Amino acid sequence: MIGGFPCQGFSIANLGRSVDDSRNKLYKQMLRVIRVKKPKYFVAENVEGILTLGKGAVIQKILKDFKSIGYKVDYKLLNAADYGVPQARKRVFIIGNRLGLENPYPQQTHQIPSAKKDILFDSKLQNHVTTKEAINFLSKEYGELNTTISPRKGSLLLKDSFSTISRSFTFNPGSIEPEGIYLASAIK
């Protein structure tokens, strides 16, 4: 079973976040379905803020509840960019199984390109994929593609020889790298 319970109560974007937010208990609905259906494995995904809410007490309670119904449970914070996705998107993945096996997590395939010698660099890993690298094929299909990213206005403007596409996005100023933008989440 794969799912994600609502994240609004855990999110650091929620300035009024609290351990007592009723939405923080919605994981119990996933717990209920797992208890009834008894899948061999389950995967639950949520935001990074779940790890720090209540100084870690919330994630520990969630893990304890999943363990109480007979599952071996682990969690990991993964970044989508480390797996070839052109976006820095960190999410917590909780994996449980009732077979007593080690929970499988994917091996990292990509890393931030580094010119600095003091940063750990694995020559077996590929460089993170930039947005430009991911959508550059559009220039071949639709003519010249010019991309303008304006962090002040929060917009991404794609111009090609046929039309102009504009999308709003969230922007993390720390995500600009010399070779491109690693975080530009499109919102329609």
Secondary structure as the mmCIF struct_conf table of DSSP 4:
data_model
#
loop_
_struct_conf.conf_type_id
_struct_conf.id
_struct_conf.beg_label_comp_id
_struct_conf.beg_label_asym_id
_struct_conf.beg_label_seq_id
_struct_conf.end_label_comp_id
_struct_conf.end_label_asym_id
_struct_conf.end_label_seq_id
STRN STRN1 ILE A 2 GLY A 3
TURN_TY1_P TURN_TY1_P1 GLN A 8 PHE A 10
TURN_TY1_P TURN_TY1_P2 ILE A 12 ALA A 13
TURN_TY1_P TURN_TY1_P3 LEU A 15 GLY A 16
TURN_TY1_P TURN_TY1_P4 VAL A 19 ASP A 20
HELX_RH_3T_P HELX_RH_3T_P1 SER A 22 LYS A 25
TURN_TY1_P TURN_TY1_P5 LEU A 26 LEU A 26
HELX_RH_AL_P HELX_RH_AL_P1 TYR A 27 LYS A 37
BEND BEND1 LYS A 40 LYS A 40
STRN STRN2 TYR A 41 VAL A 47
HELX_RH_3T_P HELX_RH_3T_P2 GLU A 48 LEU A 51
TURN_TY1_P TURN_TY1_P6 THR A 52 THR A 52
HELX_RH_3T_P HELX_RH_3T_P3 LEU A 53 GLY A 56
HELX_RH_AL_P HELX_RH_AL_P2 ALA A 57 SER A 68
TURN_TY1_P TURN_TY1_P7 ILE A 69 GLY A 70
STRN STRN3 LYS A 72 ASN A 79
HELX_RH_3T_P HELX_RH_3T_P4 ALA A 80 TYR A 83
TURN_TY1_P TURN_TY1_P8 GLY A 84 GLY A 84
BEND BEND2 PRO A 86 GLN A 87
STRN STRN4 LYS A 90 ASN A 97
BEND BEND3 ARG A 98 LEU A 99
HELX_LH_PP_P HELX_LH_PP_P1 LEU A 101 PRO A 104
HELX_LH_PP_P HELX_LH_PP_P2 PRO A 106 GLN A 108
STRN STRN5 HIS A 110 GLN A 111
TURN_TY1_P TURN_TY1_P9 LYS A 117 ASP A 118
BEND BEND4 ILE A 119 ILE A 119
TURN_TY1_P TURN_TY1_P10 SER A 123 LYS A 124
BEND BEND5 LEU A 125 LEU A 125
STRN STRN6 GLN A 126 ASN A 127
HELX_LH_PP_P HELX_LH_PP_P3 HIS A 128 THR A 130
HELX_RH_AL_P HELX_RH_AL_P3 THR A 131 ILE A 135
TURN_TY1_P TURN_TY1_P11 ASN A 136 ASN A 136
HELX_RH_AL_P HELX_RH_AL_P4 PHE A 137 TYR A 142
BEND BEND6 GLY A 143 GLY A 143
STRN STRN7 ASN A 146 SER A 150
TURN_TY1_P TURN_TY1_P12 PRO A 151 GLY A 154
STRN STRN8 SER A 155 LYS A 159
BEND BEND7 SER A 161 PHE A 162
STRN STRN9 THR A 164 THR A 170
HELX_RH_3T_P HELX_RH_3T_P5 PRO A 173 SER A 175
STRN STRN10 ILE A 176 GLU A 177
TURN_TY1_P TURN_TY1_P13 PRO A 178 GLU A 179
STRN STRN11 GLY A 180 ILE A 181
BEND BEND8 TYR A 182 TYR A 182
STRN STRN12 SER A 185 ILE A 187
#
